[in-house]
Amino acid sequence: MANVVFRKLSGLAGALVCASLLAACGGGGGSPGVSPTNPDPLTPKAASVAVSSSSNTIAASGIDGTEVSITAIVKDGGNQAVPGAIVQFHSTAGTISNSGAKTDSSGSVTEKLSVKGVTVNGVSQPSGLAIKISAGVQGVDNVSTNTITVTTQ
């Protein structure tokens, strides 16, 4: 009888030891991977981009030094700044200095709009050209953004 009890207790003890070892192993760490329900954790969680400019007009001449500063501020769904987001500016004309720059710790990035060399319908540096500018965040779909207009004069 003592033999039977000893076998049962040793079997139970062995099972407890195995269960304890498995529990101590944890979840295995590492990346769970990327899927539609589990987006890349390295992609910023941007919800909106607010675009503004230092001026509503820009010299049609395109002479160096006549550029206009364009700023984008990226925020998440809780209206908090998103640092490290790669901002892609979009404009209907002209050149933006460094589309693809990362936001700073306040979620902001500022670049320059230039109209140097802009030609529309054969007219070089036309006056009265309305340039529409917006921005998005690389790797993030459906980001809310505004569109601003800077007009050449």
C-alpha positions in Angstrom: 0.0 0.0 0.0 2.8 2.4 0.8 4.3 1.6 -2.6 1.1 2.6 -4.3 0.9 5.9 -2.4 4.6 6.6 -3.1 4.1 6.1 -6.9 1.0 8.4 -6.9 2.8 11.1 -5.0 5.9 10.9 -7.2 3.8 11.1 -10.3 2.0 14.1 -9.0 5.3 15.7 -8.0 6.7 15.1 -11.4 3.7 16.7 -13.0 4.0 19.7 -10.8 7.7 20.1 -11.6 6.9 20.0 -15.4 4.1 22.5 -15.1 6.3 24.8 -13.1 9.1 24.7 -15.7 6.6 25.4 -18.5 5.1 28.3 -16.7 8.6 29.8 -16.0 9.4 29.7 -19.7 6.9 32.5 -20.4 5.7 33.6 -23.8 8.9 33.1 -25.7 9.5 36.8 -26.4 10.3 38.1 -29.9 8.1 39.8 -32.3 4.6 38.4 -32.9 4.8 39.6 -36.5 2.8 42.0 -38.5 -0.8 41.3 -39.7 -3.8 43.4 -40.4 -5.0 43.0 -36.8 -1.5 43.6 -35.4 0.1 46.5 -37.3 3.9 47.1 -37.2 4.7 48.4 -33.7 7.5 50.6 -35.2 5.0 52.6 -37.4 3.9 55.8 -35.7 0.3 55.9 -34.7 -0.5 59.2 -36.5 -4.1 60.2 -36.9 -3.8 63.8 -38.2 -1.4 66.2 -39.9 -1.8 69.9 -39.6 -0.1 71.8 -42.4 0.7 75.6 -42.2 3.0 78.1 -44.0 5.0 81.1 -43.0 3.2 83.1 -45.8 0.2 82.8 -48.1 2.2 84.2 -51.0 5.6 83.4 -52.6 7.6 85.4 -55.1 7.0 84.1 -58.6 10.6 84.9 -59.5 11.9 81.9 -57.5 15.0 83.7 -56.5 17.0 82.1 -53.7 15.9 83.4 -50.4 12.2 83.8 -51.4 11.2 80.3 -50.2 8.2 79.9 -47.9 8.5 77.6 -44.8 5.9 74.8 -44.7 5.3 73.1 -41.3 3.5 69.9 -40.6 2.5 68.8 -37.1 1.6 65.2 -36.6 -0.7 64.0 -33.8 -2.1 60.7 -32.7 -5.8 59.9 -31.9 -5.4 61.4 -28.4 -4.1 64.7 -29.8 -0.6 64.0 -28.6 2.5 64.8 -30.7 4.0 61.9 -32.7 7.8 62.1 -32.8 9.8 60.2 -35.4 7.0 60.1 -38.1 8.2 60.4 -41.7 6.2 63.2 -43.3 5.5 63.2 -47.0 4.5 66.6 -48.4 2.4 66.9 -51.5 2.3 70.0 -53.7 0.6 70.8 -57.0 3.7 72.9 -58.1 7.1 73.9 -56.9 9.6 71.9 -54.8 9.6 71.1 -51.1 13.1 70.9 -49.8 13.1 67.5 -47.9 9.9 65.7 -48.2 10.5 62.6 -46.1 12.0 64.2 -43.0 11.1 62.9 -39.5 9.2 64.9 -37.0 10.9 66.1 -33.9 9.9 65.5 -30.3 7.0 67.9 -30.6 5.7 66.1 -33.7 6.8 68.9 -36.0 8.8 69.2 -39.2 9.5 72.3 -41.2 10.7 72.4 -44.8 10.9 75.1 -47.6 8.7 75.5 -50.6 10.5 76.9 -53.7 9.1 77.9 -57.1 12.4 78.2 -58.8 12.1 76.9 -62.3 8.3 76.4 -62.2 6.7 76.5 -65.7 3.0 76.3 -66.4 1.7 76.1 -69.9 5.0 77.5 -71.3 5.1 80.4 -68.9 8.1 80.4 -66.6 7.5 81.5 -63.0 3.8 82.5 -63.6 2.2 85.0 -61.2 -1.1 84.1 -59.6 -0.4 80.4 -59.5 -2.3 78.7 -56.6 -0.1 76.0 -55.1 -2.0 73.5 -53.0 0.0 71.7 -50.3 -0.9 68.8 -48.0 1.0 66.1 -46.1 0.8 62.5 -45.0 2.7 60.1 -42.9 4.7 57.3 -44.5 3.3 53.9 -43.6 0.0 55.2 -42.2 -3.2 55.2 -44.2 -6.2 57.4 -43.7 -4.4 60.3 -41.9 -6.6 63.4 -41.7 -4.8 66.4 -43.2 -5.7 69.9 -44.3 -4.7 71.5 -47.5 -3.2 75.0 -47.6 -2.7 77.3 -50.6 0.3 79.5 -51.3 0.0 81.8 -54.3 2.8 83.1 -56.5 3.0 86.9 -56.9 
